[in-house]
């Protein structure tokens, strides 16, 4: 589990095909992370990269490596090429829960509709696909590229919904969200609580609630 509070920005410096490099093969990512607590990281630990939970398979100085399956690559954005990525270590017992409970399992991709400064803050609007729209609500939580954020507005549309999020300058400065622009694909994970509520309501409507 994670919290959606980014610990550091790392950089994918190398992308190496696994296997023979066929279209069904995954990738090994080498991430340079000088600001990340790698001294307390061990092989097998979980690290969220752009919101996707990955397992550390190699450590070397201020870099670590993870293997990403082709399925994961097909369901996420920002993990198939060199570039900056948000990093967060898995939540440990006793750690502060400053964001919200995040599993690190990307539910789908959203598309940035606009990202513009408004006064001292930034206004981020994201088009969310229909299968995730039902989980989003005013003042609810959502994870965007691994960052825990609060939904300020939900506008239902024919193909899903458009959400509006207000970002303070600090969040923009310390995450990769600063690079977003209209048309950018983003990794989305909905709130776990919303998922359970949807399941209970679904069963109740079918008369299967206990």
Beta strands, then each sheet from edge to edge (+ up, - down):
strand 1: 8-17
strand 2: 27-32
strand 3: 46-49
strand 4: 52-60
strand 5: 63-68
strand 6: 83-89
strand 7: 108-118
strand 8: 121-129
strand 9: 141-144
strand 10: 147-150
strand 11: 153-157
strand 12: 160-167
strand 13: 185-190
sheet 1: 1+ 2- 5+ 4- 3+ 6- 1+
sheet 2: 10+ 9- 13+ 7- 8+ 12- 11+
end
